[in-house]
Amino acid sequence: MAKSIFEKLGGEYEQQGDYLIPRLTVPAEEDRSIGIWGQRHLDYLKQYRKVTYTNLLTSGKLNAYLADINAQAQERSHRLIEDMKQAQGITEQLKAENALEWTGNRKISIAIHE
């Protein structure tokens, strides 16, 4: 019997009763933490970009992609917080010298300690 295109490309079949089922595997992924921003992007991909999600998942690149997205989001968040602190003159020295004024800028000061 002639080989199928799947077999010519290196695929294998597995006998299941009277049927030949293609033996499909997903490549192993590097185990990296994806964090909150990666989780949120994963939800977005699943809901709105199903083809992109499926392509990343089946190619074994989903976890690395989400970890990179998470790192970029964290970097941007830290950069924004630093810019806001500089614009408003919030420093650790201000905290030590004038705690009342520092507390007045509570939104920024909370972000400093996260």
Jmol script that loads the backbone (N, CA, C; Angstrom):
load data "model"
ATOM      1  N   MET A   1       0.839  -1.182   0.000  1.00  0.00           N
ATOM      2  CA  MET A   1       0.000   0.000   0.000  1.00  0.00           C
ATOM      3  C   MET A   1       0.882   1.242   0.000  1.00  0.00           C
ATOM      4  N   ALA A   2       0.505   2.257  -0.758  1.00  0.00           N
ATOM      5  CA  ALA A   2       1.285   3.486  -0.889  1.00  0.00           C
ATOM      6  C   ALA A   2       1.215   4.292   0.408  1.00  0.00           C
ATOM      7  N   LYS A   3       2.297   4.999   0.696  1.00  0.00           N
ATOM      8  CA  LYS A   3       2.340   5.836   1.895  1.00  0.00           C
ATOM      9  C   LYS A   3       1.469   7.077   1.702  1.00  0.00           C
ATOM     10  N   SER A   4       0.818   7.480   2.789  1.00  0.00           N
ATOM     11  CA  SER A   4       0.027   8.709   2.752  1.00  0.00           C
ATOM     12  C   SER A   4       0.964   9.909   2.877  1.00  0.00           C
ATOM     13  N   ILE A   5       0.438  11.079   2.607  1.00  0.00           N
ATOM     14  CA  ILE A   5       1.232  12.304   2.746  1.00  0.00           C
ATOM     15  C   ILE A   5       1.696  12.448   4.190  1.00  0.00           C
ATOM     16  N   PHE A   6       0.840  12.088   5.132  1.00  0.00           N
ATOM     17  CA  PHE A   6       1.182  12.157   6.549  1.00  0.00           C
ATOM     18  C   PHE A   6       2.397  11.285   6.851  1.00  0.00           C
ATOM     19  N   GLU A   7       2.429  10.078   6.293  1.00  0.00           N
ATOM     20  CA  GLU A   7       3.564   9.175   6.522  1.00  0.00           C
ATOM     21  C   GLU A   7       4.818   9.675   5.816  1.00  0.00           C
ATOM     22  N   LYS A   8       4.660  10.267   4.640  1.00  0.00           N
ATOM     23  CA  LYS A   8       5.817  10.813   3.919  1.00  0.00           C
ATOM     24  C   LYS A   8       6.467  11.958   4.690  1.00  0.00           C
ATOM     25  N   LEU A   9       5.661  12.670   5.477  1.00  0.00           N
ATOM     26  CA  LEU A   9       6.180  13.778   6.276  1.00  0.00           C
ATOM     27  C   LEU A   9       6.696  13.325   7.638  1.00  0.00           C
ATOM     28  N   GLY A  10       6.717  12.012   7.869  1.00  0.00           N
ATOM     29  CA  GLY A  10       7.276  11.483   9.110  1.00  0.00           C
ATOM     30  C   GLY A  10       6.236  11.117  10.146  1.00  0.00           C
ATOM     31  N   GLY A  11       4.960  11.187   9.805  1.00  0.00           N
ATOM     32  CA  GLY A  11       3.905  10.849  10.744  1.00  0.00           C
ATOM     33  C   GLY A  11       3.757   9.348  10.897  1.00  0.00           C
ATOM     34  N   GLU A  12       3.205   8.947  12.017  1.00  0.00           N
ATOM     35  CA  GLU A  12       2.980   7.530  12.292  1.00  0.00           C
ATOM     36  C   GLU A  12       1.522   7.315  12.664  1.00  0.00           C
ATOM     37  N   TYR A  13       1.059   6.092  12.392  1.00  0.00           N
ATOM     38  CA  TYR A  13      -0.297   5.707  12.761  1.00  0.00           C
ATOM     39  C   TYR A  13      -0.252   4.677  13.881  1.00  0.00           C
ATOM     40  N   GLU A  14      -1.332   4.627  14.642  1.00  0.00           N
ATOM     41  CA  GLU A  14      -1.465   3.683  15.742  1.00  0.00           C
ATOM     42  C   GLU A  14      -2.753   2.884  15.522  1.00  0.00           C
ATOM     43  N   GLN A  15      -2.678   1.574  15.639  1.00  0.00           N
ATOM     44  CA  GLN A  15      -3.842   0.713  15.433  1.00  0.00           C
ATOM     45  C   GLN A  15      -4.747   0.772  16.649  1.00  0.00           C
ATOM     46  N   GLN A  16      -6.015   1.151  16.449  1.00  0.00           N
ATOM     47  CA  GLN A  16      -7.021   1.184  17.510  1.00  0.00           C
ATOM     48  C   GLN A  16      -8.218   0.380  17.007  1.00  0.00           C
ATOM     49  N   GLY A  17      -8.241  -0.893  17.334  1.00  0.00           N
ATOM     50  CA  GLY A  17      -9.295  -1.764  16.815  1.00  0.00           C
ATOM     51  C   GLY A  17      -9.119  -1.947  15.317  1.00  0.00           C
ATOM     52  N   ASP A  18     -10.126  -1.586  14.552  1.00  0.00           N
ATOM     53  CA  ASP A  18     -10.058  -1.689  13.091  1.00  0.00           C
ATOM     54  C   ASP A  18      -9.555  -0.411  12.430  1.00  0.00           C
ATOM     55  N   TYR A  19      -9.203   0.592  13.209  1.00  0.00           N
ATOM     56  CA  TYR A  19      -8.852   1.894  12.656  1.00  0.00           C
ATOM     57  C   TYR A  19      -7.384   2.222  12.881  1.00  0.00           C
ATOM     58  N   LEU A  20      -6.833   2.988  11.947  1.00  0.00           N
ATOM     59  CA  LEU A  20      -5.500   3.557  12.102  1.00  0.00           C
ATOM     60  C   LEU A  20      -5.675   5.021  12.489  1.00  0.00           C
ATOM     61  N   ILE A  21      -5.212   5.374  13.672  1.00  0.00           N
ATOM     62  CA  ILE A  21      -5.338   6.732  14.190  1.00  0.00           C
ATOM     63  C   ILE A  21      -3.965   7.397  14.126  1.00  0.00           C
ATOM     64  N   PRO A  22      -3.886   8.636  13.576  1.00  0.00           N
ATOM     65  CA  PRO A  22      -2.592   9.333  13.554  1.00  0.00           C
ATOM     66  C   PRO A  22      -2.082   9.568  14.970  1.00  0.00           C
ATOM     67  N   ARG A  23      -0.809   9.318  15.188  1.00  0.00           N
ATOM     68  CA  ARG A  23      -0.177   9.562  16.488  1.00  0.00           C
ATOM     69  C   ARG A  23       0.347  10.996  16.481  1.00  0.00           C
ATOM     70  N   LEU A  24      -0.391  11.860  17.129  1.00  0.00           N
ATOM     71  CA  LEU A  24      -0.047  13.279  17.156  1.00  0.00           C
ATOM     72  C   LEU A  24       0.476  13.657  18.532  1.00  0.00           C
ATOM     73  N   THR A  25       1.519  14.452  18.567  1.00  0.00           N
ATOM     74  CA  THR A  25       2.070  14.936  19.827  1.00  0.00           C
ATOM     75  C   THR A  25       2.353  16.425  19.712  1.00  0.00           C
ATOM     76  N   VAL A  26       2.278  17.095  20.824  1.00  0.00           N
ATOM     77  CA  VAL A  26       2.611  18.510  20.890  1.00  0.00           C
ATOM     78  C   VAL A  26       4.043  18.609  21.396  1.00  0.00           C
ATOM     79  N   PRO A  27       4.866  19.462  20.771  1.00  0.00           N
ATOM     80  CA  PRO A  27       6.251  19.600  21.237  1.00  0.00           C
ATOM     81  C   PRO A  27       6.313  20.046  22.697  1.00  0.00           C
ATOM     82  N   ALA A  28       7.308  19.581  23.397  1.00  0.00           N
ATOM     83  CA  ALA A  28       7.484  19.954  24.803  1.00  0.00           C
ATOM     84  C   ALA A  28       7.840  21.437  24.897  1.00  0.00           C
ATOM     85  N   GLU A  29       7.292  22.098  25.923  1.00  0.00           N
ATOM     86  CA  GLU A  29       7.548  23.517  26.120  1.00  0.00           C
ATOM     87  C   GLU A  29       8.446  23.736  27.323  1.00  0.00           C
ATOM     88  N   GLU A  30       9.167  24.839  27.279  1.00  0.00           N
ATOM     89  CA  GLU A  30       9.960  25.259  28.428  1.00  0.00           C
ATOM     90  C   GLU A  30       8.993  25.750  29.504  1.00  0.00           C
ATOM     91  N   ASP A  31       9.175  25.306  30.728  1.00  0.00           N
ATOM     92  CA  ASP A  31       8.267  25.671  31.808  1.00  0.00           C
ATOM     93  C   ASP A  31       8.697  27.010  32.399  1.00  0.00           C
ATOM     94  N   ARG A  32       7.933  28.061  32.082  1.00  0.00           N
ATOM     95  CA  ARG A  32       8.211  29.400  32.598  1.00  0.00           C
ATOM     96  C   ARG A  32       6.947  29.945  33.248  1.00  0.00           C
ATOM     97  N   SER A  33       7.110  30.717  34.286  1.00  0.00           N
ATOM     98  CA  SER A  33       5.975  31.333  34.967  1.00  0.00           C
ATOM     99  C   SER A  33       5.406  32.440  34.081  1.00  0.00           C
ATOM    100  N   ILE A  34       4.084  32.471  33.935  1.00  0.00           N
ATOM    101  CA  ILE A  34       3.507  33.472  33.035  1.00  0.00           C
ATOM    102  C   ILE A  34       2.864  34.641  33.776  1.00  0.00           C
ATOM    103  N   GLY A  35       2.629  34.553  35.048  1.00  0.00           N
ATOM    104  CA  GLY A  35       2.144  35.684  35.831  1.00  0.00           C
ATOM    105  C   GLY A  35       0.753  36.156  35.450  1.00  0.00           C
ATOM    106  N   ILE A  36       0.314  37.234  36.093  1.00  0.00           N
ATOM    107  CA  ILE A  36      -1.049  37.735  35.920  1.00  0.00           C
ATOM    108  C   ILE A  36      -1.284  38.277  34.523  1.00  0.00           C
ATOM    109  N   TRP A  37      -0.324  39.027  33.978  1.00  0.00           N
ATOM    110  CA  TRP A  37      -0.518  39.610  32.645  1.00  0.00           C
ATOM    111  C   TRP A  37      -0.504  38.531  31.578  1.00  0.00           C
ATOM    112  N   GLY A  38       0.297  37.512  31.758  1.00  0.00           N
ATOM    113  CA  GLY A  38       0.294  36.387  30.826  1.00  0.00           C
ATOM    114  C   GLY A  38      -1.020  35.629  30.878  1.00  0.00           C
ATOM    115  N   GLN A  39      -1.567  35.463  32.091  1.00  0.00           N
ATOM    116  CA  GLN A  39      -2.863  34.794  32.246  1.00  0.00           C
ATOM    117  C   GLN A  39      -3.974  35.583  31.566  1.00  0.00           C
ATOM    118  N   ARG A  40      -3.935  36.884  31.728  1.00  0.00           N
ATOM    119  CA  ARG A  40      -4.955  37.725  31.101  1.00  0.00           C
ATOM    120  C   ARG A  40      -4.850  37.670  29.585  1.00  0.00           C
ATOM    121  N   HIS A  41      -3.637  37.663  29.079  1.00  0.00           N
ATOM    122  CA  HIS A  41      -3.456  37.577  27.622  1.00  0.00           C
ATOM    123  C   HIS A  41      -3.885  36.202  27.115  1.00  0.00           C
ATOM    124  N   LEU A  42      -3.646  35.172  27.894  1.00  0.00           N
ATOM    125  CA  LEU A  42      -4.107  33.831  27.528  1.00  0.00           C
ATOM    126  C   LEU A  42      -5.631  33.807  27.405  1.00  0.00           C
ATOM    127  N   ASP A  43      -6.323  34.413  28.361  1.00  0.00           N
ATOM    128  CA  ASP A  43      -7.783  34.496  28.284  1.00  0.00           C
ATOM    129  C   ASP A  43      -8.222  35.247  27.034  1.00  0.00           C
ATOM    130  N   TYR A  44      -7.518  36.340  26.723  1.00  0.00           N
ATOM    131  CA  TYR A  44      -7.820  37.119  25.514  1.00  0.00           C
ATOM    132  C   TYR A  44      -7.635  36.266  24.259  1.00  0.00           C
ATOM    133  N   LEU A  45      -6.519  35.549  24.175  1.00  0.00           N
ATOM    134  CA  LEU A  45      -6.273  34.697  23.006  1.00  0.00           C
ATOM    135  C   LEU A  45      -7.361  33.636  22.856  1.00  0.00           C
ATOM    136  N   LYS A  46      -7.726  33.007  23.956  1.00  0.00           N
ATOM    137  CA  LYS A  46      -8.748  31.962  23.896  1.00  0.00           C
ATOM    138  C   LYS A  46     -10.104  32.513  23.453  1.00  0.00           C
ATOM    139  N   GLN A  47     -10.401  33.731  23.877  1.00  0.00           N
ATOM    140  CA  GLN A  47     -11.711  34.289  23.578  1.00  0.00           C
ATOM    141  C   GLN A  47     -11.776  34.972  22.213  1.00  0.00           C
ATOM    142  N   TYR A  48     -10.737  35.720  21.836  1.00  0.00           N
ATOM    143  CA  TYR A  48     -10.814  36.542  20.632  1.00  0.00           C
ATOM    144  C   TYR A  48      -9.857  36.142  19.509  1.00  0.00           C
ATOM    145  N   ARG A  49      -8.810  35.394  19.804  1.00  0.00           N
ATOM    146  CA  ARG A  49      -7.810  35.021  18.797  1.00  0.00           C
ATOM    147  C   ARG A  49      -7.570  33.520  18.844  1.00  0.00           C
ATOM    148  N   LYS A  50      -8.602  32.758  18.550  1.00  0.00           N
ATOM    149  CA  LYS A  50      -8.546  31.307  18.700  1.00  0.00           C
ATOM    150  C   LYS A  50      -7.520  30.662  17.774  1.00  0.00           C
ATOM    151  N   VAL A  51      -7.371  31.185  16.566  1.00  0.00           N
ATOM    152  CA  VAL A  51      -6.408  30.608  15.624  1.00  0.00           C
ATOM    153  C   VAL A  51      -4.980  30.839  16.120  1.00  0.00           C
ATOM    154  N   THR A  52      -4.702  32.045  16.588  1.00  0.00           N
ATOM    155  CA  THR A  52      -3.370  32.342  17.134  1.00  0.00           C
ATOM    156  C   THR A  52      -3.085  31.462  18.344  1.00  0.00           C
ATOM    157  N   TYR A  53      -4.080  31.320  19.217  1.00  0.00           N
ATOM    158  CA  TYR A  53      -3.930  30.463  20.398  1.00  0.00           C
ATOM    159  C   TYR A  53      -3.615  29.027  19.980  1.00  0.00           C
ATOM    160  N   THR A  54      -4.371  28.496  19.041  1.00  0.00           N
ATOM    161  CA  THR A  54      -4.172  27.111  18.588  1.00  0.00           C
ATOM    162  C   THR A  54      -2.805  26.946  17.939  1.00  0.00           C
ATOM    163  N   ASN A  55      -2.392  27.903  17.121  1.00  0.00           N
ATOM    164  CA  ASN A  55      -1.074  27.821  16.473  1.00  0.00           C
ATOM    165  C   ASN A  55       0.058  27.837  17.496  1.00  0.00           C
ATOM    166  N   LEU A  56      -0.027  28.717  18.479  1.00  0.00           N
ATOM    167  CA  LEU A  56       1.013  28.781  19.516  1.00  0.00           C
ATOM    168  C   LEU A  56       1.023  27.506  20.356  1.00  0.00           C
ATOM    169  N   LEU A  57      -0.161  27.003  20.675  1.00  0.00           N
ATOM    170  CA  LEU A  57      -0.264  25.798  21.493  1.00  0.00           C
ATOM    171  C   LEU A  57       0.315  24.590  20.766  1.00  0.00           C
ATOM    172  N   THR A  58      -0.061  24.399  19.510  1.00  0.00           N
ATOM    173  CA  THR A  58       0.391  23.211  18.777  1.00  0.00           C
ATOM    174  C   THR A  58       1.849  23.300  18.347  1.00  0.00           C
ATOM    175  N   SER A  59       2.403  24.510  18.298  1.00  0.00           N
ATOM    176  CA  SER A  59       3.814  24.640  17.941  1.00  0.00           C
ATOM    177  C   SER A  59       4.724  24.541  19.161  1.00  0.00           C
ATOM    178  N   GLY A  60       4.127  24.522  20.360  1.00  0.00           N
ATOM    179  CA  GLY A  60       4.927  24.430  21.580  1.00  0.00           C
ATOM    180  C   GLY A  60       5.525  25.753  22.006  1.00  0.00           C
ATOM    181  N   LYS A  61       4.970  26.873  21.533  1.00  0.00           N
ATOM    182  CA  LYS A  61       5.532  28.194  21.834  1.00  0.00           C
ATOM    183  C   LYS A  61       4.628  29.047  22.726  1.00  0.00           C
ATOM    184  N   LEU A  62       3.491  28.514  23.145  1.00  0.00           N
ATOM    185  CA  LEU A  62       2.523  29.310  23.892  1.00  0.00           C
ATOM    186  C   LEU A  62       3.077  29.812  25.219  1.00  0.00           C
ATOM    187  N   ASN A  63       3.678  28.946  26.010  1.00  0.00           N
ATOM    188  CA  ASN A  63       4.168  29.328  27.337  1.00  0.00           C
ATOM    189  C   ASN A  63       5.268  30.389  27.241  1.00  0.00           C
ATOM    190  N   ALA A  64       6.196  30.226  26.315  1.00  0.00           N
ATOM    191  CA  ALA A  64       7.266  31.212  26.146  1.00  0.00           C
ATOM    192  C   ALA A  64       6.697  32.551  25.694  1.00  0.00           C
ATOM    193  N   TYR A  65       5.722  32.518  24.792  1.00  0.00           N
ATOM    194  CA  TYR A  65       5.073  33.739  24.302  1.00  0.00           C
ATOM    195  C   TYR A  65       4.396  34.479  25.459  1.00  0.00           C
ATOM    196  N   LEU A  66       3.643  33.752  26.274  1.00  0.00           N
ATOM    197  CA  LEU A  66       2.938  34.372  27.399  1.00  0.00           C
ATOM    198  C   LEU A  66       3.908  34.896  28.455  1.00  0.00           C
ATOM    199  N   ALA A  67       5.001  34.198  28.679  1.00  0.00           N
ATOM    200  CA  ALA A  67       6.011  34.671  29.634  1.00  0.00           C
ATOM    201  C   ALA A  67       6.641  35.968  29.136  1.00  0.00           C
ATOM    202  N   ASP A  68       6.881  36.072  27.835  1.00  0.00           N
ATOM    203  CA  ASP A  68       7.422  37.313  27.267  1.00  0.00           C
ATOM    204  C   ASP A  68       6.422  38.464  27.386  1.00  0.00           C
ATOM    205  N   ILE A  69       5.160  38.187  27.106  1.00  0.00           N
ATOM    206  CA  ILE A  69       4.109  39.208  27.249  1.00  0.00           C
ATOM    207  C   ILE A  69       4.058  39.689  28.695  1.00  0.00           C
ATOM    208  N   ASN A  70       4.125  38.767  29.649  1.00  0.00           N
ATOM    209  CA  ASN A  70       4.093  39.121  31.067  1.00  0.00           C
ATOM    210  C   ASN A  70       5.293  39.998  31.442  1.00  0.00           C
ATOM    211  N   ALA A  71       6.472  39.637  30.966  1.00  0.00           N
ATOM    212  CA  ALA A  71       7.680  40.420  31.271  1.00  0.00           C
ATOM    213  C   ALA A  71       7.570  41.834  30.685  1.00  0.00           C
ATOM    214  N   GLN A  72       7.062  41.950  29.474  1.00  0.00           N
ATOM    215  CA  GLN A  72       6.898  43.263  28.848  1.00  0.00           C
ATOM    216  C   GLN A  72       5.905  44.116  29.626  1.00  0.00           C
ATOM    217  N   ALA A  73       4.804  43.515  30.053  1.00  0.00           N
ATOM    218  CA  ALA A  73       3.782  44.252  30.807  1.00  0.00           C
ATOM    219  C   ALA A  73       4.324  44.714  32.159  1.00  0.00           C
ATOM    220  N   GLN A  74       5.077  43.866  32.831  1.00  0.00           N
ATOM    221  CA  GLN A  74       5.659  44.252  34.121  1.00  0.00           C
ATOM    222  C   GLN A  74       6.665  45.384  33.945  1.00  0.00           C
ATOM    223  N   GLU A  75       7.484  45.278  32.916  1.00  0.00           N
ATOM    224  CA  GLU A  75       8.478  46.329  32.649  1.00  0.00           C
ATOM    225  C   GLU A  75       7.786  47.661  32.377  1.00  0.00           C
ATOM    226  N   ARG A  76       6.732  47.630  31.568  1.00  0.00           N
ATOM    227  CA  ARG A  76       5.993  48.854  31.250  1.00  0.00           C
ATOM    228  C   ARG A  76       5.341  49.426  32.507  1.00  0.00           C
ATOM    229  N   SER A  77       4.785  48.570  33.346  1.00  0.00           N
ATOM    230  CA  SER A  77       4.150  49.013  34.581  1.00  0.00           C
ATOM    231  C   SER A  77       5.163  49.696  35.497  1.00  0.00           C
ATOM    232  N   HIS A  78       6.331  49.089  35.657  1.00  0.00           N
ATOM    233  CA  HIS A  78       7.366  49.683  36.512  1.00  0.00           C
ATOM    234  C   HIS A  78       7.847  51.019  35.943  1.00  0.00           C
ATOM    235  N   ARG A  79       7.970  51.087  34.626  1.00  0.00           N
ATOM    236  CA  ARG A  79       8.403  52.326  33.992  1.00  0.00           C
ATOM    237  C   ARG A  79       7.367  53.432  34.203  1.00  0.00           C
ATOM    238  N   LEU A  80       6.085  53.108  34.069  1.00  0.00           N
ATOM    239  CA  LEU A  80       5.029  54.098  34.300  1.00  0.00           C
ATOM    240  C   LEU A  80       5.018  54.578  35.748  1.00  0.00           C
ATOM    241  N   ILE A  81       5.188  53.666  36.686  1.00  0.00           N
ATOM    242  CA  ILE A  81       5.208  54.044  38.101  1.00  0.00           C
ATOM    243  C   ILE A  81       6.390  54.961  38.392  1.00  0.00           C
ATOM    244  N   GLU A  82       7.548  54.631  37.844  1.00  0.00           N
ATOM    245  CA  GLU A  82       8.729  55.485  38.051  1.00  0.00           C
ATOM    246  C   GLU A  82       8.504  56.869  37.454  1.00  0.00           C
ATOM    247  N   ASP A  83       7.907  56.936  36.271  1.00  0.00           N
ATOM    248  CA  ASP A  83       7.628  58.231  35.643  1.00  0.00           C
ATOM    249  C   ASP A  83       6.644  59.040  36.484  1.00  0.00           C
ATOM    250  N   MET A  84       5.629  58.384  37.023  1.00  0.00           N
ATOM    251  CA  MET A  84       4.650  59.072  37.862  1.00  0.00           C
ATOM    252  C   MET A  84       5.291  59.565  39.158  1.00  0.00           C
ATOM    253  N   LYS A  85       6.161  58.761  39.754  1.00  0.00           N
ATOM    254  CA  LYS A  85       6.851  59.169  40.979  1.00  0.00           C
ATOM    255  C   LYS A  85       7.718  60.396  40.718  1.00  0.00           C
ATOM    256  N   GLN A  86       8.442  60.384  39.620  1.00  0.00           N
ATOM    257  CA  GLN A  86       9.302  61.523  39.299  1.00  0.00           C
ATOM    258  C   GLN A  86       8.481  62.774  39.015  1.00  0.00           C
ATOM    259  N   ALA A  87       7.380  62.622  38.287  1.00  0.00           N
ATOM    260  CA  ALA A  87       6.541  63.771  37.952  1.00  0.00           C
ATOM    261  C   ALA A  87       5.933  64.411  39.187  1.00  0.00           C
ATOM    262  N   GLN A  88       5.626  63.621  40.200  1.00  0.00           N
ATOM    263  CA  GLN A  88       5.001  64.143  41.418  1.00  0.00           C
ATOM    264  C   GLN A  88       5.991  64.344  42.561  1.00  0.00           C
ATOM    265  N   GLY A  89       7.259  64.031  42.322  1.00  0.00           N
ATOM    266  CA  GLY A  89       8.280  64.258  43.339  1.00  0.00           C
ATOM    267  C   GLY A  89       8.185  63.328  44.533  1.00  0.00           C
ATOM    268  N   ILE A  90       7.748  62.120  44.314  1.00  0.00           N
ATOM    269  CA  ILE A  90       7.608  61.150  45.404  1.00  0.00           C
ATOM    270  C   ILE A  90       8.900  60.354  45.528  1.00  0.00           C
ATOM    271  N   THR A  91       9.492  60.394  46.728  1.00  0.00           N
ATOM    272  CA  THR A  91      10.740  59.670  46.980  1.00  0.00           C
ATOM    273  C   THR A  91      10.674  59.022  48.358  1.00  0.00           C
ATOM    274  N   GLU A  92      11.611  58.137  48.622  1.00  0.00           N
ATOM    275  CA  GLU A  92      11.717  57.543  49.951  1.00  0.00           C
ATOM    276  C   GLU A  92      12.144  58.600  50.963  1.00  0.00           C
ATOM    277  N   GLN A  93      12.891  59.597  50.509  1.00  0.00           N
ATOM    278  CA  GLN A  93      13.300  60.685  51.399  1.00  0.00           C
ATOM    279  C   GLN A  93      12.065  61.478  51.843  1.00  0.00           C
ATOM    280  N   LEU A  94      11.129  61.707  50.912  1.00  0.00           N
ATOM    281  CA  LEU A  94       9.885  62.396  51.256  1.00  0.00           C
ATOM    282  C   LEU A  94       9.105  61.596  52.299  1.00  0.00           C
ATOM    283  N   LYS A  95       9.110  60.278  52.140  1.00  0.00           N
ATOM    284  CA  LYS A  95       8.412  59.405  53.089  1.00  0.00           C
ATOM    285  C   LYS A  95       9.013  59.563  54.493  1.00  0.00           C
ATOM    286  N   ALA A  96      10.336  59.624  54.552  1.00  0.00           N
ATOM    287  CA  ALA A  96      11.004  59.737  55.849  1.00  0.00           C
ATOM    288  C   ALA A  96      10.814  61.127  56.471  1.00  0.00           C
ATOM    289  N   GLU A  97      10.829  62.174  55.647  1.00  0.00           N
ATOM    290  CA  GLU A  97      10.783  63.537  56.162  1.00  0.00           C
ATOM    291  C   GLU A  97       9.363  64.061  56.370  1.00  0.00           C
ATOM    292  N   ASN A  98       8.444  63.703  55.467  1.00  0.00           N
ATOM    293  CA  ASN A  98       7.102  64.257  55.534  1.00  0.00           C
ATOM    294  C   ASN A  98       6.095  63.156  55.190  1.00  0.00           C
ATOM    295  N   ALA A  99       5.812  62.324  56.163  1.00  0.00           N
ATOM    296  CA  ALA A  99       4.933  61.177  55.942  1.00  0.00           C
ATOM    297  C   ALA A  99       3.521  61.596  55.555  1.00  0.00           C
ATOM    298  N   LEU A 100       3.059  62.740  56.062  1.00  0.00           N
ATOM    299  CA  LEU A 100       1.710  63.204  55.756  1.00  0.00           C
ATOM    300  C   LEU A 100       1.571  63.536  54.267  1.00  0.00           C
ATOM    301  N   GLU A 101       2.545  64.247  53.724  1.00  0.00           N
ATOM    302  CA  GLU A 101       2.505  64.568  52.290  1.00  0.00           C
ATOM    303  C   GLU A 101       2.653  63.296  51.458  1.00  0.00           C
ATOM    304  N   TRP A 102       3.537  62.409  51.897  1.00  0.00           N
ATOM    305  CA  TRP A 102       3.729  61.143  51.178  1.00  0.00           C
ATOM    306  C   TRP A 102       2.436  60.345  51.155  1.00  0.00           C
ATOM    307  N   THR A 103       1.705  60.334  52.275  1.00  0.00           N
ATOM    308  CA  THR A 103       0.425  59.628  52.354  1.00  0.00           C
ATOM    309  C   THR A 103      -0.611  60.274  51.444  1.00  0.00           C
ATOM    310  N   GLY A 104      -0.521  61.562  51.239  1.00  0.00           N
ATOM    311  CA  GLY A 104      -1.432  62.251  50.324  1.00  0.00           C
ATOM    312  C   GLY A 104      -1.314  61.728  48.905  1.00  0.00           C
ATOM    313  N   ASN A 105      -0.166  61.230  48.553  1.00  0.00           N
ATOM    314  CA  ASN A 105       0.063  60.634  47.234  1.00  0.00           C
ATOM    315  C   ASN A 105      -0.037  59.114  47.347  1.00  0.00           C
ATOM    316  N   ARG A 106      -1.045  58.629  48.016  1.00  0.00           N
ATOM    317  CA  ARG A 106      -1.163  57.224  48.374  1.00  0.00           C
ATOM    318  C   ARG A 106      -1.203  56.284  47.170  1.00  0.00           C
ATOM    319  N   LYS A 107      -1.845  56.665  46.110  1.00  0.00           N
ATOM    320  CA  LYS A 107      -1.943  55.776  44.954  1.00  0.00           C
ATOM    321  C   LYS A 107      -0.557  55.422  44.437  1.00  0.00           C
ATOM    322  N   ILE A 108       0.285  56.404  44.337  1.00  0.00           N
ATOM    323  CA  ILE A 108       1.637  56.170  43.852  1.00  0.00           C
ATOM    324  C   ILE A 108       2.456  55.435  44.898  1.00  0.00           C
ATOM    325  N   SER A 109       2.319  55.828  46.167  1.00  0.00           N
ATOM    326  CA  SER A 109       3.135  55.201  47.208  1.00  0.00           C
ATOM    327  C   SER A 109       2.796  53.729  47.383  1.00  0.00           C
ATOM    328  N   ILE A 110       1.550  53.345  47.167  1.00  0.00           N
ATOM    329  CA  ILE A 110       1.184  51.941  47.242  1.00  0.00           C
ATOM    330  C   ILE A 110       1.881  51.185  46.119  1.00  0.00           C
ATOM    331  N   ALA A 111       1.902  51.774  44.941  1.00  0.00           N
ATOM    332  CA  ALA A 111       2.533  51.119  43.798  1.00  0.00           C
ATOM    333  C   ALA A 111       4.035  50.975  43.992  1.00  0.00           C
ATOM    334  N   ILE A 112       4.646  51.892  44.757  1.00  0.00           N
ATOM    335  CA  ILE A 112       6.085  51.824  45.008  1.00  0.00           C
ATOM    336  C   ILE A 112       6.444  50.539  45.724  1.00  0.00           C
ATOM    337  N   HIS A 113       5.616  50.122  46.648  1.00  0.00           N
ATOM    338  CA  HIS A 113       5.938  48.995  47.514  1.00  0.00           C
ATOM    339  C   HIS A 113       5.412  47.670  47.010  1.00  0.00           C
ATOM    340  N   GLU A 114       4.833  47.624  45.830  1.00  0.00           N
ATOM    341  CA  GLU A 114       4.356  46.349  45.281  1.00  0.00           C
ATOM    342  C   GLU A 114       5.470  45.562  44.668  1.00  0.00           C
TER     343      GLU A 114
END
end "model"
wireframe off; spacefill off
backbone 0.3
color backbone group
